[in-house]
Amino acid sequence: STLEPSLYTVKAVFILDNDGNRLLSKYYDKELYPSMKEQKNFEKNVFNKTHKADTDEIAFVEGMTIVYKCSIDLFFYVVGSSQENELMLMAVLNCLFESLGQILRKNVERRCLLDNLDGVFLVVDEIIDGGVILESDPQQVIQKVNYRVRHLQSQAVSTVWMNTDSDMSTILEDTDDYRKL
């Protein structure tokens, strides 16, 4: 029996520190590990089986295909089903790692990652949406993240201007009321 092809390639992405503590995780298959406790147990199991490797690897844990990469004090994991193509998962992992390398200016380590966690989430969201791979080219990911950041900044600036305008109107109205007294 063959499975129907699916766009939902990625089941989860998570980044752990060198002690196995979660820094970031996104689970796209809600039925796979529905509770936080189950997710953390899975991550701990994966970490225990993979943390001694010095190179990029592929592992099979709890019936899942896992590709991972370690860097200084971080472990990056991309999880797919047991039938998933490892090369597809590795393309996602490499894109994530290279994109973060550009955002963090080649300083891919725990402290820097935590200081830029908002950007890290943006990168993950540009690469994967609901388990569907959107992008595997780090340059495209960086361009999209930069666009989103500029767009969010312009929205924030226009909101400040609108609030300033309404505050000025209130001040002017209060001034007119004061003059009438």
CORKAHU-V918106 format. One record per pair of residues at least 12 apart in sequence whose ideal C-beta (glycine too) atoms are under 8 Angstrom apart, sorted by the first residue. I is the first residue (numbers start at 1). J is the second residue. Records with the same first field share a line. If there is no record, write none. Layout:
BEGIN
I = J + J
END
This chain:
BEGIN
3 = 83
7 = 131 + 132 + 133
8 = 28 + 29 + 130 + 131 + 132
9 = 80 + 84 + 85 + 88 + 89 + 92 + 131 + 132 + 133
10 = 28 + 78 + 79 + 80 + 89 + 92 + 128 + 131 + 132 + 133
11 = 27 + 28 + 29 + 32 + 64 + 79 + 80 + 81 + 131
12 = 25 + 26 + 27 + 28 + 29 + 32 + 33 + 39 + 77 + 78 + 79
13 = 25 + 26 + 77 + 78 + 79 + 92 + 96 + 124 + 128
14 = 26 + 43 + 77 + 79
15 = 74 + 75 + 76 + 77 + 113 + 120
16 = 43 + 47 + 74 + 75 + 77
17 = 73 + 74 + 75 + 110
18 = 51 + 73 + 74 + 75 + 110
20 = 43 + 44 + 47 + 48 + 51 + 75
22 = 40 + 43
23 = 74 + 110 + 113 + 114 + 117
24 = 113 + 117 + 120 + 121 + 124
25 = 39 + 43
26 = 124 + 128
27 = 39
28 = 128 + 130 + 131
29 = 131
42 = 61 + 62
43 = 77
45 = 61 + 62
46 = 59 + 61 + 66 + 68 + 77 + 79
47 = 75
49 = 61
50 = 66 + 68 + 75 + 77
51 = 70 + 75
53 = 68 + 70
54 = 70
56 = 68 + 69 + 90 + 93
58 = 86 + 90
60 = 82
63 = 81 + 82
64 = 79 + 80 + 81 + 82
65 = 79 + 80 + 81 + 82 + 83 + 84 + 86 + 89
66 = 78 + 79 + 80 + 89
67 = 86 + 89 + 90 + 92 + 93
68 = 93
69 = 93 + 94 + 97
71 = 97 + 108 + 109
72 = 108 + 109 + 110
73 = 109 + 110
74 = 108 + 109 + 110 + 113
76 = 93 + 96 + 97
77 = 93
78 = 90 + 92 + 93 + 96
88 = 133
91 = 133 + 136
92 = 127 + 128 + 133 + 136
94 = 136 + 138
95 = 127 + 135 + 136 + 137 + 138 + 141
96 = 123 + 124 + 127
98 = 138
99 = 123 + 126 + 127 + 138 + 141 + 142 + 145
100 = 113 + 120 + 123
101 = 138
102 = 138 + 142
103 = 116 + 119 + 120 + 123 + 142 + 145
104 = 116
119 = 145 + 149
122 = 145 + 148 + 149
123 = 141 + 145
126 = 141 + 144 + 145 + 148
127 = 141
END
